[in-house]
Amino acid sequence: MKKIVVFASGSGTNAENIIKYFQGTALAEVVSVFTNNANAKVIDRAKNNNVPCVIFTKSELNESELLQKINDIQPDLIVLAGFLLKFPDAIIEAYPDKVINIHPALLPKYGGKGMYGMHVHKAVVENREKETGITIHYVNEHYDEGAIIFQKQVTVLGTDSPEVVAEKIHELEQKYFPGVVADLLKAKS
C-alpha cells in the first residue's frame, strides 16, 4: 500500500476528496495531513476521516524536525492541496519527483508568488481570458515552475465573476486531482 502525505493550509476540500478517494482501495491511503494553520478546516476534515494531522508553524516549516516527521512516514507521494507557503528545498531534495501541487490556472499563466485562490481568478477575469483551468505539477525550488503533469481547461464566459470562475476550478479539482494522484502512484509501482 502506497502512502500519501497531504499538505494543506485552508478548508481542505481537495485534501478530503483525496482522502475519500483512496479509502478502501488497495493502491494507497492518505496517512497524514500536515498544515501550517492551526485554525484550518482541513484539521477537522482529516480527523473526521481518521487521518492524523500534524500542525506546525511557518518557522517550523524549514526545520529538520518537520523533515524528520516526513521521513518517519516514508511517503510515496507528498501532495500539496491548497498549501500556501513556499515548500522547503530540503523536503524537495529528500523526495525528488515525489512532491506535487495543484494550481488553479493553466501554468505558466497566473503562477508565482502571491498567485493563489481568488487572486488567480480575479486576474483571469480582469484579463478577459477565454479559458482557464487547473495544473498539476511537480514542485521544485520556484513557485509554480515544476514540470507539468496534467492540465484541464474550462471556458471563461465574459459574464463570469471571479467567484464563478472559482466554482468552475473547484469542480475540475474535485473531478481530476485524485485520479491524477492515483495514476502517478501506479506509474511509480
C-alpha positions in Angstrom: 0.0 0.0 0.0 1.4 3.4 -1.1 1.5 6.2 1.5 0.3 9.8 0.7 1.0 12.8 2.8 -1.1 15.9 2.1 -0.1 19.5 2.9 -2.9 22.0 3.1 -3.4 25.5 4.6 -7.2 26.1 4.4 -10.6 24.5 4.1 -9.2 21.2 2.9 -11.8 20.2 0.3 -9.2 18.8 -2.0 -7.4 17.0 0.8 -10.7 15.4 1.9 -11.5 14.4 -1.6 -8.2 12.7 -2.0 -8.6 11.0 1.4 -12.0 9.7 0.5 -10.9 8.6 -3.0 -8.3 6.2 -1.6 -10.3 4.9 1.4 -10.9 1.2 1.0 -8.6 0.9 -2.0 -5.5 -1.4 -2.2 -3.5 1.2 -4.0 -2.8 3.9 -1.4 -4.0 5.8 1.6 -3.5 9.3 3.0 -1.6 8.6 6.1 -1.2 12.1 7.4 -2.2 15.7 6.8 0.3 18.5 7.5 -0.9 22.1 8.0 0.7 25.4 8.9 -2.7 26.8 10.0 -3.9 25.8 13.5 -7.4 27.1 12.5 -7.6 25.4 9.2 -10.8 23.5 8.4 -8.6 20.7 6.9 -7.8 19.6 10.5 -11.5 18.7 11.2 -11.8 17.1 7.7 -8.7 14.9 8.5 -10.0 14.0 12.0 -13.4 13.1 10.6 -11.7 10.7 8.2 -9.4 9.2 10.9 -6.3 10.7 9.3 -3.7 12.1 11.8 -2.8 15.8 11.4 0.5 17.5 12.1 0.2 21.2 12.8 3.3 23.3 12.5 4.2 27.0 12.4 5.7 28.8 9.4 9.1 29.0 11.2 9.0 25.2 11.8 8.4 24.5 8.1 12.2 24.8 7.4 13.4 23.0 10.5 14.8 19.5 10.4 12.1 18.2 12.8 9.4 18.5 10.1 11.5 16.7 7.6 12.1 14.0 10.2 8.4 13.6 10.7 8.0 13.1 7.0 11.0 10.7 6.9 9.3 8.7 9.7 6.3 8.2 7.4 8.4 7.5 4.2 5.6 8.7 1.9 5.4 7.6 -1.7 3.9 10.9 -2.7 3.6 14.3 -1.0 0.6 16.2 -2.3 0.2 20.0 -1.8 -3.5 20.7 -1.9 -4.0 24.3 -1.2 -0.8 24.7 0.7 0.2 28.4 0.6 3.8 28.5 1.8 6.9 28.0 -0.3 7.8 24.4 0.0 11.2 23.8 1.6 14.1 22.8 -0.6 15.2 20.2 2.0 12.0 18.2 1.6 12.0 18.6 -2.2 15.6 17.3 -2.3 14.8 14.4 0.0 11.8 13.4 -2.1 12.7 14.1 -5.7 9.8 13.7 -8.1 7.5 12.8 -5.2 6.1 16.3 -4.4 3.2 17.6 -6.4 1.0 20.6 -6.3 -2.3 21.7 -7.8 -2.6 25.3 -9.2 -5.9 27.0 -10.1 -4.8 28.2 -13.5 -3.2 27.0 -16.7 0.5 27.4 -15.9 2.7 29.2 -16.8 0.0 31.8 -16.8 -1.0 33.2 -13.4 1.6 31.4 -11.4 4.2 32.6 -8.9 4.4 34.2 -5.5 1.0 35.6 -4.4 -0.9 33.9 -7.1 -3.3 31.6 -5.3 -7.0 31.2 -4.8 -9.1 34.3 -5.6 -6.1 36.3 -6.6 -5.7 34.0 -9.6 -9.4 34.1 -10.5 -9.6 37.9 -10.3 -6.6 38.1 -12.7 -8.2 35.7 -15.1 -11.4 37.8 -15.2 -9.6 41.1 -15.3 -7.5 40.0 -18.3 -10.6 38.7 -20.1 -9.2 35.2 -20.6 -11.4 32.9 -22.7 -10.3 29.9 -20.7 -8.6 28.9 -17.5 -8.2 25.6 -15.7 -6.1 23.5 -13.3 -2.4 22.5 -13.5 -1.0 19.6 -11.5 2.8 19.8 -11.5 5.9 18.6 -9.7 7.2 21.0 -7.1 10.7 22.5 -7.5 12.5 25.4 -5.8 10.5 28.0 -7.6 6.8 28.8 -7.2 4.7 27.0 -9.8 7.6 26.2 -12.2 7.9 22.4 -11.8 7.3 20.1 -14.7 3.6 19.9 -15.6 1.9 16.5 -15.1 -1.7 17.4 -16.1 -3.8 20.3 -17.2 -7.5 20.6 -17.8 -9.3 23.6 -19.3 -12.6 25.3 -18.7 -14.3 28.1 -20.6 -14.5 31.5 -19.0 -17.5 33.5 -20.2 -17.5 37.3 -20.4 -20.1 37.4 -17.7 -18.2 35.2 -15.3 -17.2 36.7 -12.0 -14.1 35.6 -10.1 -16.4 33.6 -7.8 -18.0 31.8 -10.8 -14.5 31.0 -12.1 -13.6 29.7 -8.7 -16.5 27.3 -8.7 -15.5 26.1 -12.2 -12.0 25.5 -11.0 -13.2 23.7 -7.8 -15.2 21.3 -10.0 -12.2 20.5 -12.1 -10.1 20.0 -8.9 -12.6 17.7 -7.4 -13.1 15.7 -10.6 -9.5 15.2 -11.7 -7.0 15.6 -8.8 -7.4 12.3 -7.0 -7.3 10.3 -10.3 -4.0 12.0 -11.3 -2.6 11.2 -7.9 -3.6 7.5 -8.4 -2.1 7.5 -11.9 1.2 8.8 -10.6 1.3 6.2 -7.8 0.5 3.4 -10.3 3.3 4.6 -12.6 5.8 4.5 -9.7 4.9 0.9 -8.9 
